[in-house]
Amino acid sequence: MIRVLVEDQSYQGDVLMSSSAYTEVLKHFPTAELLTLPASAELGKRYFRTVHTSWDTVGRPDIAITFHIHRATNIRMFLRRIPVRIGYWYRHGTLNIAKMCLNVRVETEGQLFQNRYRVDEVCELLEQAFGWKVERKMKI
């Protein structure tokens, strides 16, 4: 069985807006787990059976899908030697590159920021990475 981790260490609003993407991941990987902030754990439990609030309990998944990227996240995923890491590629995020990995570069005029609607952003990441067609409708 493939072990999949969705890493979305975001606050409740972003976690809620990622619900369409969670639904799609769970349709293909029913035992996927979520890593999120403690403040978002209860909301994450609406979608995932297993919700982590610390890297200490995660172990080493086969695939990590990150919807919230930060340099520390890249380093943790790299050091854990997660074979497939799917996420965004910011200029500082080169450690996120892995075999079969999709990286969506987000950079404008030398500045790194996201200027897209969260729902579209996370659904597009899954569509490009896996070839899925994600319904862009929030399921709350």
Secondary structure by P-SEA (a helix, b strand, c coil): cbbbbbbccccaaaaaaaaaaaaaaaaccccbbbbbcccaaaaaaaccccccccccccccccbbbbccccaaaaaaaaaacccccbbbbcccccccccccbbbbbbbcccbbbbcccaaaaaaaaaaaaccccccccccc
